[in-house]
Amino acid sequence: MSIVLPRYVKLHIVVLILGFTAILGKLIQLPAVELVWYRMLIAFISIFIYSKINKISFRIPLKEIFKMFGIGVVVAAHWICFFHAIKVSNVSVTLGCIATTTLFTSFLEPLSQHKKIHWLEVFIGLIIIAGLYMIFQFETRYALGIFFALTCALLAAVFNVLNKNITNRYDGHVIGFYEMLSGFISICIYMLCTENINEINLHLSISDLIYLMLLGSVCTAYAYVVTIDLMKKLSAYIIILSINLEPVYGILAAYFIFGSTEYMTLGFYAGTLLITASVFVYPVLKRRYFSEG
């Protein structure tokens, strides 16, 4: 028990950190693309410095680097949608919709492994759709934020499925480094193509600089690497069940930190509760009725 406990403690610390990411996203006064540009820049530099100090080698086959680069682009798009959703709506709406990541993963993972989708996924999916309908019905003013949050959740499911195929073969720092680097490069290319590279704000306020350093180092480099490493030691069931707490922690924190801007209708909370409950029930039922869950 003394050997296993630290892993669970570390996992829940990561979940708390992930829940706080949305808070930082609202506090930082930068557009979503620029915010993610800084986040990935700070993250890959942090991982690089740590890896060099601990003599972790980045030498892996070129084919694997290309795979990680592709995943990094998906991660960058996921984070841009995430922070843009917060900017055009609020933390509660974004995190309420992010809970659908488990639903998207439950459909994408069987497809990627050429397996049949179980009736359980369809059933839980219908319940989550009902929850989303309730949110849409009562929070139509945040329709754009809901759209970007759902896109963010879909992209999260995509890179989780892709990452699962490489987590057991390489150190989490190596994976994190190449994925953060590729995400940063892809955003640079995007900015060059749209001629927005010259508009990057290099004169940050003290508060934005502090928040970005926390976001890039603790909430990204540390959390990302630890999550990848925990995938090797804990079951997928435990990982999924614990990460499902992220929206709960984030919404509660936003409610107390931002006050009235996060107050939502009862319909929103009912829909979010329905989605969150479904996400929690899903792995429990799957583990009980399907041996591969």
C-alpha positions as CSV (number, residue, x, y, z in Angstrom):
1,M,0.0,0.0,0.0
2,S,2.9,2.4,0.8
3,I,4.2,1.9,-2.8
4,V,0.9,2.5,-4.6
5,L,-0.4,5.4,-2.5
6,P,2.1,8.0,-3.9
7,R,0.9,7.3,-7.4
8,Y,-2.7,8.0,-6.5
9,V,-1.7,11.1,-4.6
10,K,0.3,12.3,-7.6
11,L,-2.6,11.6,-9.9
12,H,-5.0,13.7,-7.9
13,I,-2.5,16.5,-7.7
14,V,-2.3,16.5,-11.5
15,V,-6.1,16.5,-11.7
16,L,-6.3,19.6,-9.4
17,I,-3.6,21.3,-11.5
18,L,-5.5,20.5,-14.7
19,G,-8.7,22.0,-13.2
20,F,-6.8,25.2,-12.4
21,T,-5.6,25.5,-16.0
22,A,-9.0,27.0,-17.0
23,I,-8.7,29.5,-14.2
24,L,-5.3,30.7,-15.6
25,G,-6.8,30.8,-19.1
26,K,-9.3,33.3,-18.0
27,L,-6.9,35.4,-15.9
28,I,-4.3,35.7,-18.7
29,Q,-5.2,38.7,-20.9
30,L,-4.0,37.2,-24.2
31,P,-5.9,35.8,-27.3
32,A,-6.1,32.0,-27.3
33,V,-3.6,31.4,-30.1
34,E,-1.0,33.7,-28.5
35,L,-1.6,32.2,-25.1
36,V,-1.0,28.6,-26.4
37,W,2.1,29.8,-28.2
38,Y,3.6,31.0,-24.9
39,R,2.4,27.9,-23.1
40,M,4.1,25.4,-25.5
41,L,7.2,27.5,-25.7
42,I,7.6,27.6,-21.9
43,A,6.6,23.9,-21.6
44,F,9.2,22.5,-24.1
45,I,12.0,24.7,-22.6
46,S,11.1,23.5,-19.1
47,I,11.1,19.8,-20.2
48,F,14.3,20.3,-22.1
49,I,16.1,21.8,-19.1
50,Y,14.9,19.2,-16.7
51,S,15.8,16.3,-19.1
52,K,19.3,17.7,-19.6
53,I,19.9,18.0,-15.9
54,N,18.7,14.4,-15.4
55,K,20.6,13.2,-18.5
56,I,17.5,12.0,-20.3
57,S,18.3,11.3,-24.0
58,F,16.0,12.5,-26.8
59,R,17.5,10.1,-29.3
60,I,14.6,8.1,-30.8
61,P,13.8,6.8,-34.4
62,L,12.9,9.6,-36.8
63,K,9.6,7.8,-37.6
64,E,8.6,8.1,-34.0
65,I,9.5,11.8,-33.9
66,F,7.2,12.4,-36.8
67,K,4.3,10.6,-35.0
68,M,4.9,12.8,-31.9
69,F,5.0,15.9,-34.0
70,G,1.6,15.0,-35.5
71,I,0.2,14.5,-32.0
72,G,1.7,17.8,-30.9
73,V,-0.2,19.6,-33.6
74,V,-3.5,18.1,-32.4
75,V,-2.6,19.1,-28.8
76,A,-2.0,22.7,-29.9
77,A,-5.4,22.8,-31.7
78,H,-7.0,21.3,-28.7
79,W,-5.6,24.0,-26.3
80,I,-6.5,26.8,-28.7
81,C,-10.1,25.7,-28.8
82,F,-10.0,25.2,-25.0
83,F,-8.8,28.8,-24.3
84,H,-10.9,30.3,-27.0
85,A,-14.0,28.7,-25.5
86,I,-13.2,30.3,-22.2
87,K,-12.6,33.7,-23.8
88,V,-16.0,33.7,-25.6
89,S,-18.0,32.1,-22.8
90,N,-16.6,31.2,-19.3
91,V,-14.8,28.6,-17.3
92,S,-18.0,26.7,-16.2
93,V,-19.4,26.3,-19.7
94,T,-16.1,25.2,-21.1
95,L,-15.4,22.6,-18.4
96,G,-19.0,21.4,-18.5
97,C,-18.6,20.5,-22.1
98,I,-15.0,19.2,-21.7
99,A,-16.5,16.3,-19.7
100,T,-17.6,14.8,-23.0
101,T,-13.9,13.8,-23.8
102,T,-14.6,10.4,-22.2
103,L,-17.6,9.9,-24.6
104,F,-15.5,10.8,-27.7
105,T,-12.7,8.5,-26.5
106,S,-15.1,5.6,-25.9
107,F,-16.1,5.8,-29.6
108,L,-12.7,6.6,-31.1
109,E,-10.6,4.0,-29.3
110,P,-12.6,1.0,-30.6
111,L,-12.5,2.4,-34.1
112,S,-8.8,2.9,-33.9
113,Q,-8.4,-0.7,-32.8
114,H,-11.0,-2.1,-35.2
115,K,-13.3,-3.2,-32.4
116,K,-17.0,-3.0,-32.2
117,I,-18.7,-0.2,-30.2
118,H,-20.6,-1.6,-27.2
119,W,-24.2,-0.8,-26.4
120,L,-22.9,0.8,-23.2
121,E,-21.1,3.5,-25.2
122,V,-24.2,4.3,-27.2
123,F,-26.4,4.4,-24.1
124,I,-24.0,6.7,-22.2
125,G,-23.6,8.8,-25.4
126,L,-27.4,9.4,-25.5
127,I,-27.4,10.5,-21.9
128,I,-24.6,12.9,-22.5
129,I,-26.3,14.3,-25.6
130,A,-29.4,14.9,-23.4
131,G,-27.2,16.8,-20.9
132,L,-25.7,18.9,-23.7
133,Y,-29.2,19.7,-25.0
134,M,-30.1,21.0,-21.6
135,I,-27.0,23.2,-21.5
136,F,-27.7,24.5,-25.1
137,Q,-31.4,25.2,-24.2
138,F,-30.6,27.2,-21.1
139,E,-27.3,28.9,-22.2
140,T,-27.9,29.8,-25.8
141,R,-25.8,33.0,-25.3
142,Y,-22.8,30.8,-24.9
143,A,-23.4,28.8,-28.1
144,L,-20.0,29.7,-29.7
145,G,-18.2,28.8,-26.5
146,I,-20.0,25.4,-26.3
147,F,-19.0,24.7,-29.9
148,F,-15.3,25.3,-29.3
149,A,-15.4,23.4,-26.0
150,L,-16.9,20.4,-27.7
151,T,-14.3,20.6,-30.5
152,C,-11.7,20.8,-27.8
153,A,-13.1,17.6,-26.2
154,L,-13.0,15.8,-29.5
155,L,-9.4,16.8,-30.1
156,A,-8.5,15.7,-26.6
157,A,-9.9,12.3,-27.3
158,V,-8.0,12.1,-30.6
159,F,-4.6,12.8,-29.0
160,N,-5.3,10.6,-26.0
161,V,-6.0,7.6,-28.3
162,L,-2.9,8.4,-30.4
163,N,-0.7,8.9,-27.3
164,K,-1.8,5.6,-25.9
165,N,0.1,3.8,-28.6
166,I,3.5,5.3,-27.7
167,T,3.4,5.9,-23.9
168,N,4.8,2.5,-23.0
169,R,7.7,2.8,-25.4
170,Y,9.3,6.1,-24.4
171,D,9.9,8.3,-21.4
172,G,7.2,10.9,-20.7
173,H,9.7,13.7,-20.9
174,V,10.7,12.6,-24.4
175,I,7.1,12.4,-25.6
176,G,6.2,15.7,-23.9
177,F,9.3,17.5,-25.4
178,Y,8.6,16.6,-29.0
179,E,4.9,17.2,-28.7
180,M,5.3,20.6,-27.1
181,L,8.0,21.5,-29.6
182,S,5.9,20.5,-32.6
183,G,2.8,22.3,-31.2
184,F,4.9,25.5,-30.8
185,I,6.3,25.2,-34.4
186,S,2.9,24.5,-35.8
187,I,1.5,27.7,-34.2
188,C,4.5,29.7,-35.6
189,I,3.8,28.4,-39.1
190,Y,0.1,29.3,-38.6
191,M,1.0,32.8,-37.5
192,L,3.4,33.2,-40.4
193,C,0.8,32.1,-42.9
194,T,-1.9,34.5,-41.4
195,E,0.7,37.3,-41.0
196,N,0.0,37.4,-37.2
197,I,3.6,36.6,-36.1
198,N,4.4,40.3,-35.7
199,E,1.4,40.9,-33.5
200,I,2.7,38.7,-30.6
201,N,2.8,40.7,-27.4
202,L,6.3,40.5,-26.1
203,H,5.7,43.2,-23.5
204,L,3.7,41.2,-21.0
205,S,2.3,42.5,-17.7
206,I,3.8,41.1,-14.5
207,S,0.6,39.2,-13.7
208,D,0.4,37.7,-17.2
209,L,4.1,36.7,-17.1
210,I,3.6,34.9,-13.7
211,Y,0.4,33.2,-14.8
212,L,2.1,32.1,-18.1
213,M,5.1,30.7,-16.2
214,L,2.7,28.7,-14.0
215,L,0.7,27.5,-16.9
216,G,3.7,26.5,-19.0
217,S,5.8,24.8,-16.3
218,V,3.5,23.4,-13.7
219,C,0.1,23.1,-15.5
220,T,1.7,21.9,-18.7
221,A,5.3,20.5,-18.5
222,Y,4.8,18.8,-15.1
223,A,1.2,17.7,-15.5
224,Y,1.7,16.4,-19.0
225,V,4.8,14.4,-18.3
226,V,3.4,13.0,-15.0
227,T,0.1,11.9,-16.7
228,I,2.0,10.1,-19.5
229,D,4.2,8.3,-16.9
230,L,1.2,7.4,-14.7
231,M,-0.4,5.7,-17.8
232,K,2.4,3.1,-17.5
233,K,1.7,2.4,-13.8
234,L,-2.0,2.8,-13.2
235,S,-4.9,1.2,-15.0
236,A,-6.8,3.2,-17.7
237,Y,-9.9,2.8,-15.5
238,I,-8.3,4.7,-12.6
239,I,-6.8,7.4,-14.9
240,I,-10.1,8.1,-16.6
241,L,-12.1,8.0,-13.4
242,S,-9.8,10.5,-11.7
243,I,-9.4,12.9,-14.6
244,N,-13.2,13.1,-14.8
245,L,-12.9,15.2,-11.6
246,E,-11.2,18.0,-13.5
247,P,-14.4,19.8,-14.6
248,V,-15.8,19.5,-11.0
249,Y,-12.7,21.1,-9.4
250,G,-12.5,23.7,-12.1
251,I,-16.2,24.8,-12.0
252,L,-16.1,25.0,-8.2
253,A,-12.9,27.0,-8.2
254,A,-14.2,29.4,-10.9
255,Y,-17.4,29.9,-8.9
256,F,-15.5,31.1,-5.9
257,I,-12.8,33.0,-7.7
258,F,-14.8,34.8,-10.4
259,G,-18.1,35.2,-8.7
260,S,-21.1,36.5,-10.7
261,T,-19.5,35.9,-14.1
262,E,-19.6,32.2,-13.4
263,Y,-23.2,32.0,-12.1
264,M,-25.3,29.9,-14.4
265,T,-28.9,28.8,-14.7
266,L,-30.2,25.8,-12.9
267,G,-30.7,24.2,-16.4
268,F,-26.9,24.5,-17.0
269,Y,-26.0,22.8,-13.7
270,A,-28.6,20.1,-14.3
271,G,-27.1,19.4,-17.7
272,T,-23.6,19.5,-16.4
273,L,-24.5,17.2,-13.5
274,L,-26.1,14.7,-16.0
275,I,-22.9,14.7,-18.2
276,T,-20.6,14.4,-15.2
277,A,-22.6,11.6,-13.6
278,S,-22.7,9.7,-16.9
279,V,-18.9,10.1,-17.3
280,F,-18.4,8.7,-13.8
281,V,-20.9,5.8,-14.3
282,Y,-19.4,4.8,-17.6
283,P,-16.1,3.3,-16.4
284,V,-17.8,1.6,-13.5
285,L,-20.4,-0.2,-15.7
286,K,-17.8,-1.0,-18.3
287,R,-15.5,-2.6,-15.8
288,R,-18.4,-4.6,-14.4
289,Y,-19.9,-5.9,-17.6
290,F,-16.9,-6.0,-20.0
291,S,-13.7,-7.7,-19.0
292,E,-11.6,-5.5,-21.4
293,G,-12.7,-2.3,-19.6
